[in-house]
Each structure stands twice: as C-alpha cells, then as structure tokens.
Amino acid sequence: MTDTLMRYVPNRWFSELEKRQLSYADYMERMFALPAVPQAAEAVWGVDPDRGAKLARHQSGETLMLRNVGVLCEGYNDPSICCIVLASPTKSNLRFTQTVGRGTRVFEGKENCLVLDVIDSTKHHSLISLPSLLGLPTGLNLHGESAVEAIGVIEGALRERPHLDMSGLKDLNKIEEYITRVNFWDADVPEEVERHSELTWYRSLRGYVLNLPAMEKLEIAENVLGTFDISGMLGSKAVAATVESIELAFALADEMVSFATPQHLNILTRNDE
C-alpha cells in the first residue's frame, strides 16, 4: 500500500466520523489521539496472545479501530461495528460479503454501516441478498411482487427466448419493453462461451443454459462459495457436478453432452461464421 493511501485511509475515516455528528471536542480528541496513543488503533494477528484483550478494548470503546489481515473477516461477531475499511483486495465474492457483514449486524442506536472501499472491491463484487441468491438481476425493481413471482415471470420469458440476457432488466413491470428493445433474434454469444465452449450456451437467469432436444437442458451457475455448479437433465438422467472455475464448468458440461448425446452435437455446435 502506498504512503499516500496509508495517509488517506485514516483521514477519510475521521472525516466520516465528523459527518456522523460527533461533538467537535470528541472528534478532535479522537483525531489527535490516533498518532499519539497506540490504543487508538490496534492490530490483531492470527497468532496473538493479546487477541482477547484487544477485542475487549475495542468492544468497550477504548480502542477505535482494529487492523487485521483476514483474521476478523468471518466468524467475529461484534454488532456495534459501524464502519468497515476495505483495504485488502480479494477475488472471492464470499470473502467480500463476509468482510462487509462484520458491520451489518443490528445494534441498538446503530442506523447503518459505513463501508470505505479504498481498493475498488465494490467494482467487482456485490453483497449477497435474497434476490441475488435466487438468481434475479441485480437492482431489479419488483414493485412489491415476491421474488418467487418475479422468477416465474422471467423464466416464462426465457422459455420462449433462452438466449435472452436478462441481467440488464431493472423493472419487472417493463419486461415486455425490455424484451422488445433487446434484439433477441440476433443473440450475441457471451464472451465466456466464446472462449470456453463450441456449443450454443446462452445466458440464463442464474448463469448459462444449454437447451437440448426432448425439453432437456444443462445449466451452469456460480454458487455462493465462488465455485460453479453444473445441473440439469441429460439423456433422461439428472446430472450434477461442481468445479472450481467457469472454464472447467464449460469443459465438463460439454464433455457430458458429447458422451451422453453425441447424436445431438451437430445441432448443438455453434456456427460462428
């Protein structure tokens, strides 16, 4: 981390504390305490004989900030935490959610949790919510409808147009307008499909879908652990598998199709000409 960023993080943290309407005296006391008093910010390490005492001081308010690298990102429960500084990059959406989750517990007098993202994690990750767990597009306005009802509406549209990318849908009441606006007669091949498969995979509500003869299909979807599930019906049999990457998911799914229904490869293979 650069010196500029190291100076920016505590300064921004204190500027936000001021916005939370702390008294001027309290604010100034805490600001001047940070460089002068070690207890203003303490580090917690994996093997730390003083870990319990440090956590107790923070929970009592004696310590303002706890610095750690992966130690308190999951499993630590202090519902009074109201500010998370993201200063360690991660490729895992689950780790991101767990880290931010340290500050989302309900606590008396706590109205919200401030997340200061100094390494742009929020450009690559989003918090897991009920709609996202059910595979709904991010930011979709349900207009009071239940998530289950919304899934039924979207899946109904996808049954008729399996290649339609619903990830851009923002308003459930405007789904017909969205479908009309998207040129679904000339479906673009998703970049991941173009790189990793020769078959006609399309985007689906949960990830990717390969529609097969006899009303069968295979689906690939990322789960909350950041791995990829393959599921569906193939040759009248249910199939299921989990692999570490999207590349392996396409490779294994394509191999399943080649082994179980080789007679269908001529109609399932993509023609990019």
C-alpha positions in Angstrom: 0.0 0.0 0.0 1.4 3.4 -1.0 2.3 6.1 1.6 -0.4 8.3 0.0 -3.1 5.7 0.5 -1.9 5.0 4.0 -2.4 8.6 4.9 -5.7 8.8 3.0 -7.5 5.9 4.9 -7.4 7.3 8.5 -8.0 10.8 7.2 -11.1 9.7 5.3 -12.2 7.6 8.3 -12.1 10.6 10.6 -13.9 12.9 8.1 -16.7 10.4 8.0 -16.8 10.2 11.8 -17.3 14.0 11.8 -20.2 13.7 9.4 -21.8 11.3 11.8 -22.3 14.4 14.1 -19.9 13.6 16.8 -19.2 16.6 19.0 -16.3 18.8 17.9 -14.4 18.1 21.1 -14.9 14.4 20.9 -13.9 14.4 17.2 -10.7 16.5 17.9 -9.8 14.3 20.9 -10.0 11.2 18.8 -8.2 12.7 15.9 -5.2 13.8 18.0 -5.3 10.5 19.9 -4.6 8.4 16.8 -0.9 9.3 16.2 -0.2 9.8 19.9 -1.9 6.9 21.6 -1.2 3.3 20.4 -4.6 2.2 21.8 -6.4 4.3 19.3 -5.8 1.7 16.6 -4.6 -1.9 17.4 -3.5 -4.7 15.1 -4.9 -8.2 15.6 -2.9 -11.1 14.2 -3.6 -14.8 13.7 -1.4 -15.9 16.5 -1.8 -13.2 19.1 -1.6 -13.8 22.8 -3.3 -10.5 23.5 -6.1 -11.0 21.0 -8.9 -11.4 23.6 -7.8 -8.2 25.4 -7.6 -6.2 22.2 -11.1 -7.3 21.1 -12.4 -6.5 24.6 -10.9 -3.0 24.4 -12.5 -2.4 21.0 -15.9 -3.6 22.1 -15.8 -1.3 25.2 -14.9 1.7 23.0 -11.4 2.1 24.4 -9.9 1.2 21.0 -11.4 3.0 18.0 -10.1 0.7 15.2 -8.9 -2.8 14.8 -6.4 -3.5 12.0 -6.2 -7.1 10.7 -5.5 -9.1 7.6 -8.1 -11.9 7.2 -8.3 -12.5 10.9 -11.7 -10.9 11.7 -13.2 -11.2 8.2 -15.5 -14.1 9.2 -16.8 -15.6 12.4 -16.2 -12.5 14.5 -19.4 -11.0 16.0 -19.5 -7.5 17.4 -22.8 -6.0 16.3 -21.7 -2.5 17.4 -19.2 -2.3 14.5 -20.4 0.5 12.2 -17.5 1.1 9.8 -15.6 -1.3 7.6 -12.5 -0.1 5.7 -11.8 -2.4 2.7 -8.0 -2.2 2.2 -7.2 -5.8 1.1 -8.2 -6.9 -2.4 -10.0 -10.3 -2.9 -11.2 -12.2 -5.8 -13.8 -14.0 -3.7 -17.3 -12.6 -3.6 -18.0 -14.7 -0.5 -15.0 -13.2 1.4 -16.2 -9.7 0.4 -19.7 -10.4 1.7 -18.3 -11.9 4.9 -16.0 -8.9 5.5 -18.7 -6.3 5.0 -21.0 -8.5 7.1 -19.0 -7.7 10.2 -20.7 -4.3 10.2 -24.2 -5.2 9.1 -25.4 -6.7 12.4 -28.3 -4.9 14.1 -27.4 -3.0 17.3 -29.3 -0.5 19.5 -28.7 3.1 18.3 -26.9 1.9 15.1 -28.6 3.2 12.0 -26.2 2.0 9.3 -22.8 0.7 8.4 -20.3 2.9 6.5 -18.0 0.9 4.1 -14.9 2.8 2.9 -13.6 0.9 -0.2 -10.1 2.1 -0.9 -9.2 -0.7 -3.3 -12.3 -0.7 -5.5 -13.7 -4.1 -4.3 -17.2 -2.9 -5.0 -16.4 -2.6 -8.7 -16.0 -6.4 -8.8 -18.3 -7.7 -6.0 -21.7 -7.0 -4.7 -23.4 -8.1 -1.4 -25.4 -11.3 -1.5 -29.1 -10.6 -1.0 -32.3 -12.6 -1.2 -32.9 -11.6 -4.9 -29.3 -12.4 -5.9 -29.4 -15.8 -4.1 -32.5 -16.6 -6.2 -30.7 -15.5 -9.4 -32.6 -12.3 -10.0 -30.9 -9.4 -11.9 -29.0 -7.0 -9.6 -31.1 -3.9 -8.8 -34.4 -5.3 -10.2 -37.4 -3.3 -9.0 -40.1 -5.9 -8.1 -42.8 -3.3 -7.5 -44.0 -5.2 -4.4 -44.1 -8.6 -6.1 -42.4 -11.5 -4.3 -39.1 -12.8 -5.5 -40.7 -16.1 -6.4 -43.3 -14.4 -8.5 -40.6 -12.4 -10.3 -38.6 -15.6 -11.1 -41.8 -17.1 -12.6 -42.3 -14.1 -14.9 -38.6 -14.0 -16.0 -38.3 -17.8 -16.5 -41.5 -17.7 -18.6 -39.9 -15.2 -20.9 -36.7 -17.3 -21.1 -38.5 -20.4 -22.0 -39.6 -18.7 -25.3 -36.2 -17.0 -25.8 -33.5 -18.9 -24.0 -30.7 -16.7 -25.4 -32.1 -13.5 -24.0 -29.8 -11.8 -21.5 -32.0 -10.7 -18.5 -29.1 -9.3 -16.4 -29.9 -5.8 -17.7 -33.6 -5.9 -16.6 -34.2 -3.2 -14.0 -38.0 -3.0 -13.8 -40.3 -6.1 -13.6 -43.2 -4.1 -14.9 -41.3 -3.2 -18.1 -40.2 -6.7 -19.0 -42.1 -6.7 -22.3 -40.5 -3.3 -23.2 -37.1 -4.7 -22.3 -37.6 -7.8 -24.5 -38.7 -5.6 -27.4 -35.7 -3.4 -27.0 -33.2 -6.2 -27.0 -32.6 -7.7 -30.4 -33.2 -11.3 -29.4 -33.3 -12.6 -33.0 -29.6 -11.9 -33.2 -28.3 -13.2 -29.9 -24.7 -12.3 -29.1 -22.6 -15.2 -27.9 -21.4 -14.4 -24.3 -17.7 -13.8 -24.1 -17.2 -16.7 -21.6 -18.9 -19.1 -24.0 -16.9 -17.9 -27.0 -13.7 -18.5 -25.1 -14.5 -21.9 -23.4 -17.1 -23.8 -25.5 -18.1 -24.6 -29.1 -21.7 -25.3 -28.1 -24.7 -23.0 -28.1 -24.8 -21.9 -24.5 -26.8 -18.8 -23.7 -27.0 -16.5 -20.6 -29.8 -17.5 -18.2 -31.3 -16.1 -15.1 -28.7 -17.9 -12.9 -25.8 -18.2 -15.3 -25.7 -20.2 -18.6 -28.1 -22.7 -20.2 -27.7 -25.2 -23.0 -31.1 -26.3 -24.3 -31.3 -29.9 -25.5 -33.8 -31.9 -27.5 -36.7 -33.5 -25.7 -37.1 -30.5 -23.4 -33.8 -31.3 -21.5 -31.2 -28.7 -20.6 -28.0 -28.2 -18.7 -27.2 -25.1 -16.6 -24.0 -23.6 -15.2 -24.3 -21.3 -12.3 -21.8 -19.7 -9.8 -22.7 -20.6 -6.2 -22.1 -18.5 -3.0 -18.7 -20.2 -2.5 -17.4 -18.9 -5.8 -17.4 -22.3 -7.5 -19.6 -23.4 -10.3 -22.5 -25.9 -10.3 -23.5 -27.9 -13.3 -27.0 -29.3 -13.2 -29.9 -30.5 -15.4 -31.2 -33.4 -17.4 -29.2 -35.2 -19.9 -30.3 -38.4 -21.7 -33.3 -38.8 -19.3 -30.9 -38.7 -16.3 -30.3 -36.0 -13.8 -26.7 -34.7 -13.7 -24.9 -32.6 -11.1 -21.3 -31.5 -10.6 -19.3 -28.7 -9.0 -16.0 -27.4 -10.3 -13.6 -24.6 -9.4 -13.8 -22.3 -12.5 -16.1 -21.3 -15.3 -13.6 -22.8 -17.8 -13.7 -26.2 -16.1 -17.5 -26.0 -15.9 -17.9 -25.5 -19.7 -15.3 -28.2 -20.4 -17.0 -30.8 -18.2 -20.5 -29.9 -19.3 -19.5 -30.1 -23.0 -17.9 -33.5 -22.3 -21.1 -34.7 -20.6 -23.1 -33.8 -23.7 -20.6 -35.4 -26.1 -20.7 -38.6 -24.1 -24.4 -38.9 -23.4 -25.9 -37.5 -26.6 -23.3 -37.4 -29.3 -26.1 -37.6 -31.9 -27.1 -34.1 -31.0 -23.7 -32.4 -31.4 -24.5 -31.4 -34.9 -27.4 -29.2 -33.8 -25.8 -28.0 -30.6 -22.4 -26.9 -32.0 -22.2 -23.2 -32.6 -21.7 -21.8 -36.1 -19.7 -18.6 -35.8 -19.4 -18.0 -39.5 
